[in-house]
Amino acid sequence: MSFFSSRRRLTAALALAPLLAPVAAFAQGALPKAITFVVPQAAGGSNDVFARAVAARLPRVIDSNVVVENRTGAGGNVGSAWVARSAPKDGSVWLVTVNSTQTINPVLYGKTGFDPIADFEPVSGIATVPHVLLANNNVPVTTLADVVALARKEPGKYSFGTAGNGTFSHLLMEQMKHSQKVQLTHVPYKGVAPALTDLIGGQIHYVISTLPAAMPFIRSGQLKPIAVPSLTRSTVLPNVPLANDTVPGMVGELWVAIYAPKGTSREAVNQMRAAVAKVQALPEMDEFVAAQGAIPLKVGPAELLTMTRAEMEKWGPIVKESGMKVD
C-alpha cells in the first residue's frame, strides 16, 4: 500500500541521511572494529528501524563499522537464541530486540532457546513505541467505557484484530477482557496492516495498533481513536484519553533495547551504553524517533534490567491465565 511503501522510504532516508552534527570521537578500547546488531525480526519492524538508525550513527562515535543482521523466525526466538548460545562474547555482537520477544515469548512459547535474564546483559534502551485502541466508525462507541458496556450488553458479538497471537495488541485486549469480565472475539492477523484494512472494511470492530501505523487512518477519519494504553497522553493525540483511566493497568508499550550475550565484558557493555547515549543526544536522532511516532528511551543497564523484570512479572500471569500457547 502507498502509505507503507512511502513510510519505508521515509524511514530509510532518515536512518541513512548524512550525519552532519559534529560528535566527539569516543575512545576505542573494549569494542572491536566490526560490530553486528542482530535483529530477531524481519526488516521494517520497529526494532529493525531503530537498530539501523543507531547503527548508521555509531561509527562516528566509536570508530567501528556497524551492520544490522536480521535473524528471523519463531516470533524472534531464533535470532535471540542464536545471540544467547552462539554469538561471540567479545563485544562484536549485540541483540536489538523488543520487550515482547524478550519478556513475553518465554511464557508464550514452549521452548525459546534462551532465558531473558540468565543469557543476556541489558545494555541500553533506544525508543518506546506507543499504541492506540481504534474502532470502526460504525461501532457506536467513543470511549473505552463504551467498549466495555457494549461487550457486556452483547457478549461475544464484537471482535478485535491483532498483529498475531501473543503480541502486545493481543495481550492488552486480553487484559481488558479479564479485568472487566467481558467477552470479545479475537481475530489474529499476520501483522497489523491487514488487521487495519479489515477494521476499516468493517470485518472486525477494534484493533490496538502501534501509533505510526494508525495515524494516517486517524487523520483521514477512516478510523476513530478510543484510548491510548500508555502512562502519559500522546503528543500527537493529546485529546485521546488514557486506557488506564478506565481500565486500571491497561498499559503496554513496545520498547526497543540493546542486550549483549551474557559473558560480554562490563567494559564493553558500558562503552556501548555510553556510545548509544551520545547518538541519542543528537538532535537529528530525536527528530528521527519523533518521525516514527515514538519516544526516546534513554535508560542504561540497571534501568533496563528493572524494566525487563517488571514486564515479565506483568505479562507472564496474563499469558498463563489466557491459555495462550505457541509451540
N, C-alpha and C positions, 0 to 999 in steps of 0.2 A: 504494500500500500504506500501511497505517496508520502504520508506522514512519517512512517517508519524509515523509509529509504532516505528522506531528507534529514531525519534526525541522525541517522547513521553518518551521513555526510558531515553534518554539523559537528558531531562527536569526534569524528576523525580529524576534522580541521582544527578543532580546538585542542585536541590532545597532542597533535603533532605540529602545532603552529610554532613559528620561530620564537625562541625564548629570549626576549630582549632585555629583561630586567637583570642587572648585574647581581651575581651571588658570589660571595667569597668562597673559594675552594675549601672543602672540608678535608682535614688531614686524613691521608690514606692510612693504612695500618692493618686492622683486622679484616677488612673487606677486600676480596680479590678483584682483579681487573675485569673478570667476566662474571656477571650475575644473571640469574634467571628467576623471574617471577612465575611461579606455576599457578595458573587459574584453573580450578577444577570444574568450571562450566564453559559453555561454548562462547565464542566471540560474540560481542554485542550485549552481553548481560551486564548488570550493574558492576560486579567486581571486575570484569574484563575491562570495561570502560575506564574505571578509576585506576586499575593496575597500569594500563597503558599511559594514562595521563601522568602518573607518578614516574613510571619508567622513562618517559620522554624527557623528564626534567632532572632526574637524579644524576646523570653523568656530569652535569655542571657543578654538582655539589660534592661528589665522591670520586670523580675521575675514573669511573668504571663504566663499561658497556653493559647496559641492562636490557634484556629481551624478555618478552612475555611468551609463555608456552601454555597452550590450552590442553589439559589432560582431562577429557570429559568422561562421563559415564556414571550410572547409578546415583543420580542426583548430587554429584560432586564427590562421592566416596572414592572413586578410582584415583583421581588426582590427589586427594587428601591422603589416602592410604599410601600412595607412592612416595609422597614427601615424608611421611612418618616412618616408612620402613626402608626405603631405598635411596633417598636423596643423600648426597654428601653433607656432612655437618661442619663444613669449613667456611660458611658464610656465602657460598656461591648459589644456594637455592633457598627460596623463600616462598611460602604459601600466601596467596592473596585470595581470601575467601569471604563468604558472607556468614553471618551468625546462624542462619537457618541450617546450613550444612554442618557447621561446627558444633552446634548445640542441640539441634532437633533430630538430625539424622541418626545419632547413636541410639535414640529411643524408637524412632520410626522404622529403622531397618533392622532385620535380624542380625546382620553382620555388616559392619562398615569397614573393617580393616584398620581402624585407628581409634585411639582414645583421645578425646579433645583436650584433656588435662595432662595425662601422663606422656603423651607423644609430641607435644608442641610447647614452644616457648612463645608467649604473647610478645608482640613487638610494638605495634603502632596501629592506631585507628586511622582511617582515611576519610570516610564520609558516611553519613546517615541518610537513608532514602525514605522519606515519609510515604504513607499510604492514604487512601481516601475511600470511604464507602460510597458507592454510586448506586442510583436506582434508575430503572427505565422510567421515562417520562409519563407513562400511562399508569404506573403504580401510584395509588392515592396516599403517598407519604411525603412528608417534608422534613421529618425529624427521625432520629433513632427511636424515640419513644413511639412514634407511629409505626415503625417497622415491627417493634416488639408487640404492640397492640394488635396489629393486623395478623401476625403469626399466631397469636393466642386465639383470635377470633376464628381463624380458619387454618387449623394445624395441618402442616404438610402441603398446603396449596402453593406456597411461594417457594421459589428456588433461588439459589445463589451459585454463580460460577466462580471457579478459581483457576489459578495457573497450574494446578495439579494437586494430588494428594500430599498432605504434609507441608505445603507451602504456607507462608505467613497468612495469606488471604484465607486459606482453609482453616488454620488454627484459630484465627481471630473470630471467625464466624462460629466455629465450634465452641469457643469460649463463651460467646454471647448466648448461644443455644443452651449451654449447660447452666450458666448463671441465671438466665431468665426463664428457664424451663419452657422453651418453645421449640416447635418443630419446623425446620426449614429443609428443603431437599437440596443436597449437594450435587453439583454437576461439574466434575473435573475436566479441565481442558489441557492441551499441551502448550501452555503459555498463556499470557494474559491477553494477547492480541485477538485470538479467536473468541475468547470469553467476552471481550468488549464488543466485538462485532455482533454476537448473539444477544447481548444486552440491549444494544441499540435496536436490533430487529424484534425484540420482544419475546425471544425464545426463553429467556431467563429474566429474573426480576432484579437481582442485585449482584454486584461484583465489588470486592475490595481490590483496588489496583494501586500500583505504585503511582505516585503523583506525576512523574514525567509522562507516563503513558496515557494518563487520564486527562491531562489539561486541555489538549486540543478539542476533545469532545465536550468538556465542560464549557469552554469558551464559545463553542459553536452552538451550545444549547441542546445538543443531542442527548446529553445525559445530565442528571441533576446530582450534585454532591449532597450527601446527607450528614456525614460526620467524619472527622479525622481521628484515627486511632493513635494519637501521639500525646505527649505530655504538655506540649505547647501548641498554640494555634499556628497554622501555616501562614507564612508571609504572603504567599500567592493566593490563599483562600482565607483571608482574615475573618470573614463573616460566617464561616462554616464552623459549627461548634465541635468541641472535643467529644469523642465517643465515651471517654472516661467519665464525663459529667453525667451521663445517663446510665451507662453500664460500667460500674467501677471495675478497674483492672483491664478494661478493653484497650490495652496499649501494646503496640508492637511495631517496631520499625526495623527495616532491613539496614544493617550496617556492614560496611566493608572494612576489613582489617588485615594486617600482615602478621603472620606467625612464622616461626622458624622451627625446623625439626629439633626435637629435644637432643641436647648434646652440643648444639651450636654454642660457641663461647659467649660469655656475658659481654666481653668487649665488642664482639661483632653485633650482638643484639643492641647494645647501647649506641653503637655508631650508626646502625641503620635507623634506629629511632630518631637520633639527632639529625640525620640527613633528611628523613621524611619531614621532620618538623620544619627544616629550612625550606623545603619545597612548599609545604603548606603555608608558609609565611609569605609566599609570592602573591601579589595582588592578582596576577593572571590565573593562579590556581583557584583563588576564591571565586573569580569570575567563571571559571570552568565548572566548578562544583555547582554554583548557582544556576548555570545554564542547564544543568541536568535536573533541576528542581530539588536538589539535595542540600545537605548542611555539612560543613566541615566537622570531622570527628577528630579532635586534636588531643588524643589520650595516649599514654605510654604503657609499658608492660604491666605495671601494677594495676592501673585502672582497667586495662583490657582483660586481665585475669579476673578481676572482680565482676566485670560485665559478663564474661563468658560463664562464670559460675552462676550468676543470677539468672541468665537466660535458660540454663539447664534446669535450674530449680523451678522456674516458672512454667516452661513448656513441657517438661517431662511428664508431670501428672496429667496435663491436658491431653497429651497424645495417648497416654495409657487409658485414661477414662473414656476417650472417644472410641477406643478399639482400633484406631488406625494402625496398619502394619503394612510394610512393603518388604517383600522377600526377593 
